[in-house]
Each structure stands twice: as structure tokens, then as C-alpha cells.
Amino acid sequence: MLDGVTLDQLRTFLAAVDQGSFSAAGRKLRRAQSVVSQTLANLEAQLGVKLFDRSSRYPQLTDAGRSLLPEARAVADNMDAFKARARAMREGLEPEVSVAMDVMYPMEAVTRAAMNCRKKYPHTALRLYVEALGGVIRPVLDGSCGIGVIGSLPSVPEELQAEPLIDIPFATVVSPAHPLARARGVISSSAIARQVQLILTDRTALSEGRNFGVLSPLTWRLADLGAKHAFLKAGLGWGHMPLHMVQDDLENGALVKIRIEGVTARDLSLPMKVVYRKDSPPGPASLAFISQLRQ
């Protein structure tokens, strides 16, 4: 009997509760009161419990009715969401925005883009990966992510289309306890070569054999930007970091900036790009997400 319970019966039950009477529920549903009464009687028979006490002028929920009410609302709400998502897909809206994000990109901007996407497309889910170097490109190439935001991997595979986003400023930093922190003015390349440089390394083979921004033959390679940040603050080496990640450290003295011979302001700026497969361009929700990232 329970398998015969229908969504129409649950909506009639909710209408009777919300409107306060069977006649008012009938007006809302554009049905005769007798049809509402019969629908609810059938529902009670199938459930094996009384939902309403009909002894007074207006029907009152029984204890069983009050107990089942939240579940009935949840079923109706889920069906509404199901239909809204199906309607959006039919109209060309993707069911999910899947993004592989370069770890260098400011998370504040990513959060803002996600909030805007949820507001404009509430039935479109978001799946986000934060990676570095080839780790951003790989899920876009294999189709598990629709779009990627890259910067730390400067070359783009032929299968992908690339569009510019913003430039991320960098700073070269060390701990105040590090020997380079005591240097005055511009540090020579020979002095830099005697100190360990902390660099971000790739978990994939997509950048194998290539180094980006490496100036010292003494390197420690870290696959996590958070680990690199911690190692820099601990005085274990020097390195380039996105300015937005170390701004507070520079202000409170946990890190200090250094200047290196031959490294210009242009060298300390990372152009970010959005990429996607040429055979699978982004849909409306993904385009809205990308538009927000540009701001």
C-alpha cells in the first residue's frame, strides 16, 4: 500500500495544512473540496494512520500528521528541485560547473565567483579542484573538469582553448632570520646561488624537464604551496610567492621582501588564463563563473 503513495497526494496534504482547511486547499489546487477530502482519505488509508482530526470545524493535524509533515515537505521540495534542474538542462544549462583552479589564484576571488554562480544558477552544482602546474591541465584534458584556471604552467596543450584572466603579483620573500634578509639592496645572482630556493613542483609529468622561475642550483621541491609557505616562514630557504598569500606576513614581519639581480617587476607577475577543451566549450553557468573571476 505504501508504494502507491503519490506526489499528488503529498501536495494535497501540504495544501490542506498550509491553507488551514480542505475547502481552501481545493481553491488553491483548483479542485472541488470533495476531491481533496477523498484524496486525503485515500492517503490515510494507504499510510495506515490518521493525518487529520476532523471532529472540529477545521481539520487539525494529528500527532502522526505532525510527525510526517517534514518528510512530506522534503519530498515535494526535492521533486521541485529535480524538475528545475531538468528544465535548466533542457534549456542548455549545464548540470554542474567543474573547475580545476591553479593554487596561485586568490581564493577570495574564487569564493566570490562561486557565490555569484549559486545566486544566478541555484540548481547548478559546483565541483572545484585546487592544483598546481600540470595538475590543473590534466583534468581538463581528460574531461573530468570543464574549465581550468592556469598560470604556473605557461604552455597550453593544443587541444585546449585559452583566454586571459588577470595577472597575479608575486613577491620574493625570506624569513627575517634568513641570511638573505640581512642583505642591503639588490642581491647578486652569485649570492642567491649559495642559498636554497624553495620551489613548487608538479605532481604530473606535464611540466617534466622544465623549470619556472628557478634561479638557484640548490633547490627544495615541494608539491604543496602551503608547505612552501611554512618552510619560508621557518627560514628553510627563499622563494617567490603570490603577494596576496604573504601580504599579512610582510606586514607583521613574519616574512621580508628581497630583490634579486636581473629579476624585474614583470618577472614577478603571473598571467592567469582560463582553459577549456575546444570540443567542449563552457556553458552559461561556467561562463558566468569565468566572468566573475575576471573581476
Buried (B, 14 or more C-beta within 10 A) or exposed (E): EEEEBEEEBBBBBBBBBEBEBBBBBBBBBEBEBEBBBEBBBBBBEBBEBBBBEBEEEEBEBBEBBEEBBEEBBEBBEEEEEEEEBEEBBEEEBBEBBBBBBBBBBBEEBBEBBBEBBBEEBEBBBBEBBBBBBBBBBBBBBEEEBBBBBBBBBEEBBEBBBBEEBBEBEBBBBBBEEBEBBEBEEEBEEEBBEEBBBBBBBBBBEBBEEEEBBEBBEEBBEBBBBEEBBEBBBEBBBBBBBBBBBBBEBBEEEBBBEBEBEEBEEEBBEBEBBBBBBEEEEBBBBBBBBBEBBEE
